[in-house]
Amino acid sequence: MEQQHEHIVRSYEEELALLNNKIAKMGGLAEQVLGQSFEALERRDPDLAASTINEDEEIDELQREIEEQAVVMIARRQPMAYDLRQIMAALRISTDLERIGDLGKNIAKRAVAVVSEQQPKQLMLGLKHMGELALGQLKEVLDAFIERDADRALAVWYKDEEIDAMYNSLFRELLTYMMEDPRNIGLCTHLLFGAKNIERVGDHATNIAETVYYLVHGRAITDQRPKGDTTASTPVSMKRTAV
């Protein structure tokens, strides 16, 4: 009887390890898709953008596998407390990673759309910096999950405001470019959507940080969620200088 119990425990731990490995693989793919989409946009590389768009399918497939495995584990094992939180955390994180993959794919599509446009160097530097920050946040929070490090996750959670501040600045800059010369509207619209996608990556990294914190402590973060995106209330003046 004791030997059978040990076998069940070992089997459950193996299933949990497999679930965590799938999350790690999914996270690595999400990082790869994001990094390549930023590179494709910066280099105006349609081939890299196209291959990046296709890679998102593997992320979607992994999410389906994680969902199926989690449902089976809950039904078969009926886990409680920390064991249940581990499975639910994997489910929630896989959803955020799938959305991050979609956002990376959307950025790659913008790279294809602006391939023939002349891109303002200053704007592209701002977009690149914002992308690097979001990618860094994602890597950090995934490491926090693997190590079950709630303090590390909390640090990521608090840093989301930095991405929001960069997005606010870039948003205003892009609006200025569009108002100064209508010929910039097409390019700047694509870059605006690209910047918003990056800002949303930061939001999903923050979601994962909250999940890690709950996984470790069994309670939610009590502080008010940091949010610095003020673009919804940014006034837009369309006045033109008289000729």
SETI-128728 format. One record per residue (C-alpha): x negated, y negated, z negated; residue number from 1; residue in three letters; chain. Coordinates in steps of 0.02 Angstrom, whole numbers. Last residue first. Example, Ala and Ser with C-alpha at 12.3 -4.5 7.8 and 13.67 -1.06 7.14 Angstrom:
% SETI-128728
{x: -684; y: 53; z: -357; num: 2; residu: Ser; chaine: A}
{x: -615; y: 225; z: -390; num: 1; residu: Ala; chaine: A}
//
This chain:
% SETI-128728
{x: -30; y: -3998; z: 2209; num: 243; residu: Val; chaine: A}
{x: 70; y: -3984; z: 2049; num: 242; residu: Ala; chaine: A}
{x: 9; y: -3851; z: 1928; num: 241; residu: Thr; chaine: A}
{x: 130; y: -3709; z: 1915; num: 240; residu: Arg; chaine: A}
{x: 238; y: -3667; z: 1765; num: 239; residu: Lys; chaine: A}
{x: 272; y: -3481; z: 1741; num: 238; residu: Met; chaine: A}
{x: 248; y: -3483; z: 1553; num: 237; residu: Ser; chaine: A}
{x: 256; y: -3312; z: 1469; num: 236; residu: Val; chaine: A}
{x: 285; y: -3307; z: 1282; num: 235; residu: Pro; chaine: A}
{x: 212; y: -3154; z: 1194; num: 234; residu: Thr; chaine: A}
{x: 348; y: -3075; z: 1085; num: 233; residu: Ser; chaine: A}
{x: 341; y: -2900; z: 1159; num: 232; residu: Ala; chaine: A}
{x: 152; y: -2916; z: 1173; num: 231; residu: Thr; chaine: A}
{x: 128; y: -2916; z: 984; num: 230; residu: Thr; chaine: A}
{x: 48; y: -2743; z: 968; num: 229; residu: Asp; chaine: A}
{x: -34; y: -2746; z: 795; num: 228; residu: Gly; chaine: A}
{x: 40; y: -2597; z: 705; num: 227; residu: Lys; chaine: A}
{x: -29; y: -2520; z: 547; num: 226; residu: Pro; chaine: A}
{x: 95; y: -2397; z: 469; num: 225; residu: Arg; chaine: A}
{x: 153; y: -2457; z: 298; num: 224; residu: Gln; chaine: A}
{x: 65; y: -2360; z: 162; num: 223; residu: Asp; chaine: A}
{x: 144; y: -2201; z: 92; num: 222; residu: Thr; chaine: A}
{x: 52; y: -2072; z: 198; num: 221; residu: Ile; chaine: A}
{x: 164; y: -1918; z: 195; num: 220; residu: Ala; chaine: A}
{x: 153; y: -1776; z: 70; num: 219; residu: Arg; chaine: A}
{x: 88; y: -1597; z: 69; num: 218; residu: Gly; chaine: A}
{x: -90; y: -1655; z: 37; num: 217; residu: His; chaine: A}
{x: -192; y: -1568; z: 173; num: 216; residu: Val; chaine: A}
{x: -58; y: -1542; z: 306; num: 215; residu: Leu; chaine: A}
{x: 22; y: -1710; z: 270; num: 214; residu: Tyr; chaine: A}
{x: -144; y: -1800; z: 298; num: 213; residu: Tyr; chaine: A}
{x: -175; y: -1700; z: 456; num: 212; residu: Val; chaine: A}
{x: -2; y: -1742; z: 523; num: 211; residu: Thr; chaine: A}
{x: -25; y: -1928; z: 487; num: 210; residu: Glu; chaine: A}
{x: -192; y: -1926; z: 579; num: 209; residu: Ala; chaine: A}
{x: -107; y: -1837; z: 725; num: 208; residu: Ile; chaine: A}
{x: 22; y: -1977; z: 736; num: 207; residu: Asn; chaine: A}
{x: -119; y: -2106; z: 732; num: 206; residu: Thr; chaine: A}
{x: -203; y: -2017; z: 879; num: 205; residu: Ala; chaine: A}
{x: -33; y: -2027; z: 965; num: 204; residu: His; chaine: A}
{x: -26; y: -2216; z: 937; num: 203; residu: Asp; chaine: A}
{x: -204; y: -2237; z: 1002; num: 202; residu: Gly; chaine: A}
{x: -156; y: -2143; z: 1160; num: 201; residu: Val; chaine: A}
{x: -10; y: -2265; z: 1174; num: 200; residu: Arg; chaine: A}
{x: -133; y: -2411; z: 1181; num: 199; residu: Glu; chaine: A}
{x: -224; y: -2321; z: 1322; num: 198; residu: Ile; chaine: A}
{x: -61; y: -2302; z: 1419; num: 197; residu: Asn; chaine: A}
{x: -24; y: -2487; z: 1391; num: 196; residu: Lys; chaine: A}
{x: -194; y: -2532; z: 1464; num: 195; residu: Ala; chaine: A}
{x: -159; y: -2427; z: 1619; num: 194; residu: Gly; chaine: A}
{x: 12; y: -2507; z: 1638; num: 193; residu: Phe; chaine: A}
{x: -69; y: -2678; z: 1630; num: 192; residu: Leu; chaine: A}
{x: -205; y: -2622; z: 1751; num: 191; residu: Leu; chaine: A}
{x: -73; y: -2571; z: 1878; num: 190; residu: His; chaine: A}
{x: 17; y: -2737; z: 1857; num: 189; residu: Thr; chaine: A}
{x: -149; y: -2829; z: 1871; num: 188; residu: Cys; chaine: A}
{x: -188; y: -2751; z: 2040; num: 187; residu: Leu; chaine: A}
{x: -19; y: -2792; z: 2116; num: 186; residu: Gly; chaine: A}
{x: -6; y: -2967; z: 2039; num: 185; residu: Ile; chaine: A}
{x: -179; y: -3028; z: 2089; num: 184; residu: Asn; chaine: A}
{x: -119; y: -3101; z: 2254; num: 183; residu: Arg; chaine: A}
{x: -1; y: -3211; z: 2152; num: 182; residu: Pro; chaine: A}
{x: -153; y: -3314; z: 2095; num: 181; residu: Asp; chaine: A}
{x: -167; y: -3408; z: 1931; num: 180; residu: Glu; chaine: A}
{x: -9; y: -3332; z: 1858; num: 179; residu: Met; chaine: A}
{x: -69; y: -3154; z: 1888; num: 178; residu: Met; chaine: A}
{x: -241; y: -3186; z: 1816; num: 177; residu: Tyr; chaine: A}
{x: -165; y: -3268; z: 1661; num: 176; residu: Thr; chaine: A}
{x: -48; y: -3120; z: 1634; num: 175; residu: Leu; chaine: A}
{x: -198; y: -3004; z: 1643; num: 174; residu: Leu; chaine: A}
{x: -290; y: -3104; z: 1510; num: 173; residu: Glu; chaine: A}
{x: -138; y: -3106; z: 1396; num: 172; residu: Arg; chaine: A}
{x: -118; y: -2917; z: 1407; num: 171; residu: Phe; chaine: A}
{x: -305; y: -2891; z: 1381; num: 170; residu: Leu; chaine: A}
{x: -300; y: -2987; z: 1216; num: 169; residu: Ser; chaine: A}
{x: -146; y: -2896; z: 1154; num: 168; residu: Asn; chaine: A}
{x: -221; y: -2728; z: 1206; num: 167; residu: Tyr; chaine: A}
{x: -381; y: -2765; z: 1112; num: 166; residu: Met; chaine: A}
{x: -283; y: -2808; z: 955; num: 165; residu: Ala; chaine: A}
{x: -180; y: -2648; z: 972; num: 164; residu: Asp; chaine: A}
{x: -338; y: -2543; z: 989; num: 163; residu: Ile; chaine: A}
{x: -409; y: -2622; z: 830; num: 162; residu: Glu; chaine: A}
{x: -242; y: -2600; z: 739; num: 161; residu: Glu; chaine: A}
{x: -258; y: -2411; z: 759; num: 160; residu: Asp; chaine: A}
{x: -407; y: -2414; z: 639; num: 159; residu: Lys; chaine: A}
{x: -303; y: -2379; z: 483; num: 158; residu: Tyr; chaine: A}
{x: -245; y: -2209; z: 546; num: 157; residu: Trp; chaine: A}
{x: -421; y: -2161; z: 599; num: 156; residu: Val; chaine: A}
{x: -483; y: -2193; z: 421; num: 155; residu: Ala; chaine: A}
{x: -337; y: -2090; z: 355; num: 154; residu: Leu; chaine: A}
{x: -390; y: -1942; z: 461; num: 153; residu: Ala; chaine: A}
{x: -565; y: -1949; z: 388; num: 152; residu: Arg; chaine: A}
{x: -492; y: -1955; z: 213; num: 151; residu: Asp; chaine: A}
{x: -378; y: -1807; z: 252; num: 150; residu: Ala; chaine: A}
{x: -520; y: -1692; z: 306; num: 149; residu: Asp; chaine: A}
{x: -448; y: -1522; z: 356; num: 148; residu: Arg; chaine: A}
{x: -614; y: -1490; z: 448; num: 147; residu: Glu; chaine: A}
{x: -529; y: -1446; z: 613; num: 146; residu: Ile; chaine: A}
{x: -398; y: -1581; z: 587; num: 145; residu: Phe; chaine: A}
{x: -526; y: -1716; z: 544; num: 144; residu: Ala; chaine: A}
{x: -627; y: -1666; z: 698; num: 143; residu: Asp; chaine: A}
{x: -469; y: -1693; z: 801; num: 142; residu: Leu; chaine: A}
{x: -447; y: -1863; z: 717; num: 141; residu: Val; chaine: A}
{x: -625; y: -1917; z: 762; num: 140; residu: Glu; chaine: A}
{x: -615; y: -1861; z: 943; num: 139; residu: Lys; chaine: A}
{x: -450; y: -1953; z: 968; num: 138; residu: Leu; chaine: A}
{x: -515; y: -2112; z: 887; num: 137; residu: Gln; chaine: A}
{x: -670; y: -2108; z: 997; num: 136; residu: Gly; chaine: A}
{x: -562; y: -2088; z: 1152; num: 135; residu: Leu; chaine: A}
{x: -457; y: -2238; z: 1100; num: 134; residu: Ala; chaine: A}
{x: -612; y: -2345; z: 1070; num: 133; residu: Leu; chaine: A}
{x: -691; y: -2293; z: 1235; num: 132; residu: Glu; chaine: A}
{x: -530; y: -2337; z: 1327; num: 131; residu: Gly; chaine: A}
{x: -522; y: -2510; z: 1246; num: 130; residu: Met; chaine: A}
{x: -703; y: -2543; z: 1293; num: 129; residu: His; chaine: A}
{x: -670; y: -2489; z: 1473; num: 128; residu: Lys; chaine: A}
{x: -514; y: -2599; z: 1486; num: 127; residu: Leu; chaine: A}
{x: -611; y: -2749; z: 1422; num: 126; residu: Gly; chaine: A}
{x: -754; y: -2714; z: 1542; num: 125; residu: Leu; chaine: A}
{x: -629; y: -2695; z: 1684; num: 124; residu: Met; chaine: A}
{x: -554; y: -2865; z: 1645; num: 123; residu: Leu; chaine: A}
{x: -724; y: -2949; z: 1644; num: 122; residu: Gln; chaine: A}
{x: -775; y: -2869; z: 1810; num: 121; residu: Lys; chaine: A}
{x: -620; y: -2922; z: 1905; num: 120; residu: Pro; chaine: A}
{x: -571; y: -2773; z: 2016; num: 119; residu: Gln; chaine: A}
{x: -568; y: -2792; z: 2206; num: 118; residu: Gln; chaine: A}
{x: -430; y: -2676; z: 2261; num: 117; residu: Glu; chaine: A}
{x: -452; y: -2525; z: 2377; num: 116; residu: Ser; chaine: A}
{x: -448; y: -2394; z: 2239; num: 115; residu: Val; chaine: A}
{x: -307; y: -2482; z: 2144; num: 114; residu: Val; chaine: A}
{x: -171; y: -2348; z: 2168; num: 113; residu: Ala; chaine: A}
{x: -288; y: -2200; z: 2145; num: 112; residu: Val; chaine: A}
{x: -352; y: -2269; z: 1979; num: 111; residu: Ala; chaine: A}
{x: -172; y: -2299; z: 1926; num: 110; residu: Arg; chaine: A}
{x: -139; y: -2114; z: 1953; num: 109; residu: Lys; chaine: A}
{x: -288; y: -2073; z: 1842; num: 108; residu: Ala; chaine: A}
{x: -211; y: -2183; z: 1705; num: 107; residu: Ile; chaine: A}
{x: -48; y: -2085; z: 1721; num: 106; residu: Asn; chaine: A}
{x: -142; y: -1920; z: 1704; num: 105; residu: Lys; chaine: A}
{x: -226; y: -1983; z: 1546; num: 104; residu: Gly; chaine: A}
{x: -54; y: -2031; z: 1479; num: 103; residu: Leu; chaine: A}
{x: 12; y: -1857; z: 1519; num: 102; residu: Asp; chaine: A}
{x: -135; y: -1777; z: 1430; num: 101; residu: Gly; chaine: A}
{x: -103; y: -1889; z: 1279; num: 100; residu: Ile; chaine: A}
{x: 79; y: -1831; z: 1282; num: 99; residu: Arg; chaine: A}
{x: 23; y: -1649; z: 1278; num: 98; residu: Glu; chaine: A}
{x: -97; y: -1691; z: 1136; num: 97; residu: Leu; chaine: A}
{x: 44; y: -1768; z: 1034; num: 96; residu: Asp; chaine: A}
{x: 154; y: -1614; z: 1059; num: 95; residu: Thr; chaine: A}
{x: 9; y: -1498; z: 1016; num: 94; residu: Ser; chaine: A}
{x: -19; y: -1598; z: 856; num: 93; residu: Ile; chaine: A}
{x: 161; y: -1571; z: 800; num: 92; residu: Arg; chaine: A}
{x: 160; y: -1383; z: 831; num: 91; residu: Leu; chaine: A}
{x: -11; y: -1358; z: 752; num: 90; residu: Ala; chaine: A}
{x: 46; y: -1458; z: 600; num: 89; residu: Ala; chaine: A}
{x: 203; y: -1350; z: 586; num: 88; residu: Met; chaine: A}
{x: 95; y: -1192; z: 583; num: 87; residu: Ile; chaine: A}
{x: -24; y: -1261; z: 451; num: 86; residu: Gln; chaine: A}
{x: 120; y: -1332; z: 350; num: 85; residu: Arg; chaine: A}
{x: 200; y: -1159; z: 340; num: 84; residu: Leu; chaine: A}
{x: 41; y: -1085; z: 266; num: 83; residu: Asp; chaine: A}
{x: 25; y: -1232; z: 146; num: 82; residu: Tyr; chaine: A}
{x: 200; y: -1206; z: 73; num: 81; residu: Ala; chaine: A}
{x: 288; y: -1051; z: 139; num: 80; residu: Met; chaine: A}
{x: 267; y: -928; z: 282; num: 79; residu: Pro; chaine: A}
{x: 411; y: -822; z: 349; num: 78; residu: Gln; chaine: A}
{x: 286; y: -700; z: 430; num: 77; residu: Arg; chaine: A}
{x: 387; y: -634; z: 578; num: 76; residu: Arg; chaine: A}
{x: 502; y: -781; z: 618; num: 75; residu: Ala; chaine: A}
{x: 372; y: -914; z: 576; num: 74; residu: Ile; chaine: A}
{x: 235; y: -824; z: 672; num: 73; residu: Met; chaine: A}
{x: 347; y: -795; z: 824; num: 72; residu: Val; chaine: A}
{x: 398; y: -978; z: 831; num: 71; residu: Val; chaine: A}
{x: 218; y: -1035; z: 813; num: 70; residu: Ala; chaine: A}
{x: 158; y: -918; z: 952; num: 69; residu: Gln; chaine: A}
{x: 289; y: -983; z: 1074; num: 68; residu: Glu; chaine: A}
{x: 252; y: -1165; z: 1034; num: 67; residu: Glu; chaine: A}
{x: 64; y: -1138; z: 1048; num: 66; residu: Ile; chaine: A}
{x: 82; y: -1050; z: 1216; num: 65; residu: Glu; chaine: A}
{x: 192; y: -1189; z: 1285; num: 64; residu: Arg; chaine: A}
{x: 66; y: -1320; z: 1227; num: 63; residu: Gln; chaine: A}
{x: -74; y: -1223; z: 1310; num: 62; residu: Leu; chaine: A}
{x: 20; y: -1224; z: 1476; num: 61; residu: Glu; chaine: A}
{x: 45; y: -1413; z: 1468; num: 60; residu: Asp; chaine: A}
{x: -140; y: -1440; z: 1435; num: 59; residu: Ile; chaine: A}
{x: -184; y: -1329; z: 1584; num: 58; residu: Glu; chaine: A}
{x: -68; y: -1432; z: 1695; num: 57; residu: Glu; chaine: A}
{x: -160; y: -1592; z: 1647; num: 56; residu: Asp; chaine: A}
{x: -310; y: -1532; z: 1748; num: 55; residu: Glu; chaine: A}
{x: -221; y: -1574; z: 1911; num: 54; residu: Asn; chaine: A}
{x: -218; y: -1761; z: 1874; num: 53; residu: Ile; chaine: A}
{x: -404; y: -1757; z: 1833; num: 52; residu: Thr; chaine: A}
{x: -443; y: -1676; z: 2001; num: 51; residu: Ser; chaine: A}
{x: -350; y: -1816; z: 2091; num: 50; residu: Ala; chaine: A}
{x: -434; y: -1955; z: 1990; num: 49; residu: Ala; chaine: A}
{x: -607; y: -1882; z: 2023; num: 48; residu: Leu; chaine: A}
{x: -568; y: -1881; z: 2209; num: 47; residu: Asp; chaine: A}
{x: -494; y: -2057; z: 2205; num: 46; residu: Pro; chaine: A}
{x: -651; y: -2135; z: 2128; num: 45; residu: Asp; chaine: A}
{x: -628; y: -2320; z: 2092; num: 44; residu: Arg; chaine: A}
{x: -782; y: -2312; z: 1980; num: 43; residu: Arg; chaine: A}
{x: -696; y: -2390; z: 1828; num: 42; residu: Glu; chaine: A}
{x: -528; y: -2306; z: 1860; num: 41; residu: Leu; chaine: A}
{x: -606; y: -2136; z: 1894; num: 40; residu: Ala; chaine: A}
{x: -715; y: -2153; z: 1737; num: 39; residu: Glu; chaine: A}
{x: -564; y: -2195; z: 1628; num: 38; residu: Phe; chaine: A}
{x: -469; y: -2047; z: 1703; num: 37; residu: Ser; chaine: A}
{x: -619; y: -1934; z: 1674; num: 36; residu: Gln; chaine: A}
{x: -632; y: -1980; z: 1490; num: 35; residu: Gly; chaine: A}
{x: -445; y: -1956; z: 1462; num: 34; residu: Leu; chaine: A}
{x: -437; y: -1788; z: 1550; num: 33; residu: Val; chaine: A}
{x: -590; y: -1727; z: 1455; num: 32; residu: Gln; chaine: A}
{x: -525; y: -1784; z: 1286; num: 31; residu: Glu; chaine: A}
{x: -359; y: -1698; z: 1321; num: 30; residu: Ala; chaine: A}
{x: -453; y: -1540; z: 1374; num: 29; residu: Leu; chaine: A}
{x: -552; y: -1539; z: 1212; num: 28; residu: Gly; chaine: A}
{x: -393; y: -1564; z: 1111; num: 27; residu: Gly; chaine: A}
{x: -308; y: -1418; z: 1199; num: 26; residu: Met; chaine: A}
{x: -458; y: -1308; z: 1162; num: 25; residu: Lys; chaine: A}
{x: -458; y: -1358; z: 979; num: 24; residu: Ala; chaine: A}
{x: -269; y: -1332; z: 968; num: 23; residu: Ile; chaine: A}
{x: -289; y: -1161; z: 1049; num: 22; residu: Lys; chaine: A}
{x: -426; y: -1117; z: 924; num: 21; residu: Asn; chaine: A}
{x: -311; y: -1169; z: 781; num: 20; residu: Asn; chaine: A}
{x: -174; y: -1052; z: 842; num: 19; residu: Leu; chaine: A}
{x: -299; y: -910; z: 863; num: 18; residu: Leu; chaine: A}
{x: -362; y: -939; z: 687; num: 17; residu: Ala; chaine: A}
{x: -183; y: -933; z: 623; num: 16; residu: Leu; chaine: A}
{x: -152; y: -768; z: 712; num: 15; residu: Glu; chaine: A}
{x: -314; y: -698; z: 638; num: 14; residu: Glu; chaine: A}
{x: -262; y: -757; z: 465; num: 13; residu: Glu; chaine: A}
{x: -95; y: -670; z: 487; num: 12; residu: Tyr; chaine: A}
{x: -180; y: -508; z: 541; num: 11; residu: Ser; chaine: A}
{x: -298; y: -515; z: 392; num: 10; residu: Arg; chaine: A}
{x: -152; y: -541; z: 274; num: 9; residu: Val; chaine: A}
{x: -54; y: -398; z: 353; num: 8; residu: Ile; chaine: A}
{x: -206; y: -282; z: 349; num: 7; residu: His; chaine: A}
{x: -240; y: -326; z: 167; num: 6; residu: Glu; chaine: A}
{x: -59; y: -284; z: 124; num: 5; residu: His; chaine: A}
{x: -74; y: -116; z: 215; num: 4; residu: Gln; chaine: A}
{x: -232; y: -76; z: 115; num: 3; residu: Gln; chaine: A}
{x: -142; y: -119; z: -47; num: 2; residu: Glu; chaine: A}
{x: 0; y: 0; z: 0; num: 1; residu: Met; chaine: A}
//
